[in-house]
């Protein structure tokens, strides 16, 4: 399909209105805004993945933040979770800059694409199982388009892990039974009948709760990213 396939997919994702609760919430947030961002024109739509179409490493989160991705239109951009993630990607040589503030800030990812199993900002950061399942076809299509190049995935948090495993299976990789259990540092290799395997790595989510309490430290995150980058065949500029 080439790069144009992902471009078309991203456009279709941004126009999705499949989940009434999420549509109502994301648009209400975009209207009322947060005082600190009163001058912003919020994106207020589903947020597509971000990164090159030939990425070798995929990072899968949970969903956009109401005043982060839902405001800026880019995954993990404009919130503290994104601050942690992109700083770590920069530290290990996978990003051109350590911050991600808005969609036109010049940030580039090197061999990495960032996405989520739910593309709309959910109330209280908690999508329902039905919303997760309704959004899964987008992730499956993204994975299929990335299959020629992607060799590893870092999944942030238990929700992302539970949502990603069925998507990996639908996209052509074989998920073991019983399903692998999430944990920080978990690692499983998913075989494919018609292509190379996919190395999947678990990592605690970069949420404020985890980073403020020390459950996830910057070094823990960098370690997972380095390991996954090596499995993907990436050679970052820094290590």
matplotlib code that plots the C-alpha trace (Angstrom):
import matplotlib.pyplot as plt

x = [0.0, 2.9, 2.9, -0.4, -2.2, -1.5, -2.3, -5.7, -6.2, -5.3, -7.8, -10.5, -9.8, -10.0, -13.5, -14.9, -18.1, -18.8, -19.0, -21.7, -20.3, -16.8, -18.0, -20.0, -17.2, -14.3, -16.5, -17.7, -14.0, -13.1, -15.9, -15.4, -11.5, -9.3, -8.5, -4.8, -5.7, -8.5, -6.7, -6.4, -8.6, -9.0, -8.7, -11.7, -11.7, -10.2, -6.4, -4.5, -1.2, 2.0, 5.3, 6.8, 5.0, 8.0, 8.4, 10.1, 9.0, 5.4, 4.4, 0.8, -0.8, -4.3, -6.2, -5.6, -5.8, -8.7, -6.4, -3.4, -4.0, -7.7, -6.4, -3.3, -4.4, -1.2, -0.7, 0.9, 1.3, 0.6, 0.3, 2.6, 2.5, 3.7, 6.5, 7.8, 7.5, 9.1, 11.9, 12.7, 12.5, 14.9, 17.2, 17.7, 18.0, 14.6, 13.2, 14.6, 13.6, 12.7, 9.3, 6.1, 4.0, 1.9, 1.5, 3.7, 6.6, 9.0, 9.2, 10.4, 10.4, 13.2, 11.8, 9.0, 5.3, 3.0, -0.7, -3.4, -6.2, -8.8, -8.4, -10.9, -10.3, -12.6, -14.1, -11.8, -9.3, -11.5, -12.9, -15.5, -14.9, -17.4, -15.6, -12.3, -13.7, -15.4, -12.0, -10.0, -10.5, -8.5, -5.6, -5.8, -5.7, -2.7, -0.9, -1.5, -0.1, 3.0, 3.6, 6.3, 8.6, 7.4, 9.4, 8.7, 6.0, 6.0, 2.6, 2.0, -0.2, -2.5, -5.4, -3.3, -1.9, -5.4, -6.6, -3.5, -3.2, -6.5, -5.5, -2.1, -3.9, -6.3, -3.4, -1.7, 0.5, -0.1, -0.9, -0.1, -2.8, -3.3, -2.6, 0.6, 0.1, 0.9, 3.8, 6.5, 9.3, 7.1, 8.3, 6.7, 7.6, 4.6, 5.1, 3.5, 2.9, 3.7, 6.3, 8.8, 7.8, 6.9, 8.6, 6.1, 7.3, 5.2, 5.8, 4.0, 2.0, 3.5, 0.6, 1.2, 0.1, 2.9, 5.6, 4.8, 4.8, 8.0, 6.2, 7.7, 11.0, 12.7, 15.4, 12.9, 11.2, 14.5, 15.5, 12.3, 12.7, 16.4, 15.5, 12.6, 14.6, 17.3, 14.7, 13.3, 16.7, 17.0, 20.3, 19.5, 22.0, 22.2, 21.9]
y = [0.0, 2.4, 5.6, 6.7, 3.8, 5.2, 8.7, 7.6, 5.6, 8.5, 10.7, 8.1, 7.8, 11.5, 11.5, 8.6, 9.2, 5.6, 6.0, 8.5, 8.9, 9.6, 12.0, 14.0, 14.2, 15.1, 17.8, 19.2, 19.4, 21.2, 23.8, 24.5, 24.1, 24.4, 28.0, 27.6, 26.8, 29.3, 30.7, 27.3, 25.9, 22.3, 19.4, 17.8, 14.7, 11.2, 11.4, 9.3, 7.6, 9.6, 8.6, 7.4, 4.9, 2.6, 2.4, -0.6, 0.0, 0.7, 2.3, 1.6, 3.7, 3.9, 6.9, 10.6, 13.0, 15.4, 18.5, 16.7, 14.9, 16.0, 19.6, 19.3, 16.6, 14.5, 11.4, 12.1, 15.8, 18.6, 16.7, 15.4, 11.8, 12.9, 14.9, 11.7, 9.6, 11.9, 12.9, 9.2, 8.7, 11.6, 10.3, 7.0, 8.7, 7.9, 11.5, 14.7, 16.8, 16.1, 17.8, 17.5, 20.6, 21.0, 19.3, 21.8, 21.9, 20.0, 16.8, 13.8, 10.2, 7.9, 4.5, 4.8, 5.3, 6.1, 5.0, 3.9, 1.3, 4.1, 7.2, 9.5, 11.1, 9.2, 10.7, 10.0, 8.4, 5.2, 3.9, 1.2, -2.3, -1.6, 1.5, -0.3, -3.1, -0.6, 1.1, -2.1, -2.3, 1.0, -0.6, -3.8, -1.8, 0.2, -3.0, -4.5, -1.5, -1.5, -5.2, -4.9, -3.0, -3.3, -5.7, -4.7, -3.1, -1.5, -1.6, 0.9, -0.4, -3.3, -1.7, -1.3, -4.9, -6.4, -4.3, -4.9, -8.7, -9.4, -6.7, -8.4, -11.7, -10.1, -8.5, -11.8, -12.7, -15.7, -14.9, -17.8, -19.5, -18.7, -15.1, -13.6, -11.7, -8.0, -6.8, -4.2, -5.9, -8.6, -9.8, -12.2, -13.0, -13.4, -15.6, -15.0, -17.6, -15.3, -13.0, -12.1, -12.3, -9.4, -8.7, -7.3, -5.6, -4.5, -1.2, 0.6, 3.4, 6.9, 8.3, 10.9, 8.4, 6.0, 8.6, 10.8, 7.8, 6.3, 3.2, 4.0, 5.9, 7.5, 4.9, 2.1, 3.6, 4.1, 0.5, -0.9, 1.5, 0.5, -3.2, -2.9, -0.7, -3.3, -6.0, -3.9, -3.5, 0.2, 1.8, 5.0, 7.9, 7.8, 4.9]
z = [0.0, 0.6, 2.6, 1.0, 2.6, 6.1, 5.0, 3.9, 7.0, 9.2, 7.4, 7.8, 11.5, 12.0, 10.6, 12.7, 14.8, 15.7, 19.5, 20.7, 24.2, 23.0, 20.2, 22.7, 25.2, 22.9, 21.3, 24.6, 25.8, 22.6, 23.1, 26.8, 26.8, 29.8, 31.0, 30.3, 26.6, 26.1, 23.0, 21.3, 18.6, 19.8, 17.4, 19.0, 16.7, 16.8, 16.8, 14.3, 14.7, 14.5, 12.9, 9.6, 7.5, 7.4, 11.2, 12.6, 16.2, 17.2, 20.5, 21.6, 24.4, 25.7, 24.2, 23.7, 26.6, 26.7, 26.8, 25.1, 21.9, 21.7, 21.8, 19.6, 17.1, 17.7, 19.9, 23.3, 22.5, 24.8, 28.1, 30.8, 29.7, 26.3, 28.0, 29.6, 26.5, 24.0, 26.4, 26.7, 22.9, 22.5, 25.2, 23.4, 19.9, 18.5, 18.3, 17.0, 20.0, 23.7, 23.7, 21.8, 22.2, 19.0, 15.6, 13.8, 16.2, 13.9, 15.9, 14.0, 15.1, 13.8, 12.8, 15.4, 15.2, 18.1, 18.2, 20.5, 20.6, 21.2, 19.1, 20.9, 24.3, 26.8, 30.0, 33.0, 30.6, 30.7, 27.5, 27.8, 26.5, 23.8, 22.7, 22.7, 20.5, 18.1, 17.6, 17.1, 13.3, 13.0, 14.9, 12.9, 9.6, 10.9, 11.8, 8.4, 6.7, 8.9, 8.6, 5.8, 8.2, 11.8, 13.9, 17.5, 19.6, 23.0, 24.7, 27.5, 30.3, 30.9, 28.9, 25.8, 26.2, 26.4, 23.4, 21.3, 21.5, 19.6, 17.1, 16.5, 15.9, 13.4, 11.6, 11.0, 14.0, 16.2, 19.8, 22.2, 24.3, 27.1, 26.2, 27.6, 30.8, 31.0, 33.2, 33.0, 31.1, 29.7, 26.3, 23.9, 20.3, 18.0, 15.0, 11.6, 8.9, 6.1, 7.4, 10.2, 13.9, 16.0, 19.4, 21.9, 25.0, 28.0, 29.8, 32.6, 31.1, 31.1, 33.1, 35.8, 38.4, 37.5, 36.9, 39.9, 42.3, 40.8, 39.6, 36.2, 36.2, 33.2, 33.3, 33.3, 30.3, 28.5, 29.2, 27.5, 24.5, 24.0, 24.2, 21.8, 19.4, 19.3, 18.6, 15.8, 14.2, 15.0, 15.8, 17.7, 17.6, 21.4, 23.9]

ax = plt.figure().add_subplot(projection="3d")
ax.plot(x, y, z, "-o")
ax.set_aspect("equal")
plt.show()
